[in-house]
Amino acid sequence: MSPLQRFILVVEGLPLEEFEEIELPQPPAEGEPIETRYGTCIVTGTEAAAEGSQFAGRIVCRMP
């Protein structure tokens, strides 16, 4: 079992970009659904964080 990693989750398509923290064993692939506080969103991209960051990376998603 993989340890959980912390990611910043960015939900686009709202009047403002919304950020939240999420823990996952690995980043999702582009096109996969992901649960957010706004419901299910679609992953549009992921990027690794800079070395030494408290987060493993950033996940960008959009409302369906």
N, C-alpha and C positions, 0 to 999 in steps of 0.2 A: 504494500500500500504506500503510495507517495505521500509525503508530507504536504500540507496545504501551503500555498503561496499566496501572498497578498497582492492584489492588483487594484489599480484605479480604474473604475468603470465610467466611461463618458457616454451619456445618452444624448444623441443629437436629434434634432427635429422638434424640440420644444422651443418655446419663445427664447429661452436661454439654454446654453449647454448645462446639463446637470451632471454632477460628479458624485460618485459614491465609492466606498471601498468594498471589495468582495474577496473571498478566499476560495481558491480552487486548487486542485492537485496539479493542473497544467492549463495553459491558456487555450481557449476554444479556437476552432478553425473558423475562417471567414465563411459566412453563410449559416452558421449554427445558431439556434435560438439560445437565448440566455435570459434568466429571470432577473428583473429589476424591480425597484419599488413602484414602477409605472406599468408593470406587467411584462409580458414576454416581448423581447426585442431581438433583432437580428444583428449578429456580429458583422461589422464592415471592415474591421482591421484590428491588428494587435501590434504592439511594438515593445521591445525589451527596454527596461529602465537602465539608466547609467549605473555602472558598477558602484557599489556602496550605498545605493538608494535603499530606503526601507521597504520599497515595493519591488516586485519581480517584473512589473511592466504595466502597460496601459492597454485597456480594451476599449475600442470604440464601437458603439452599436447605434442602431436607428429604430425608431418606432416602425412597426409593419405597415 
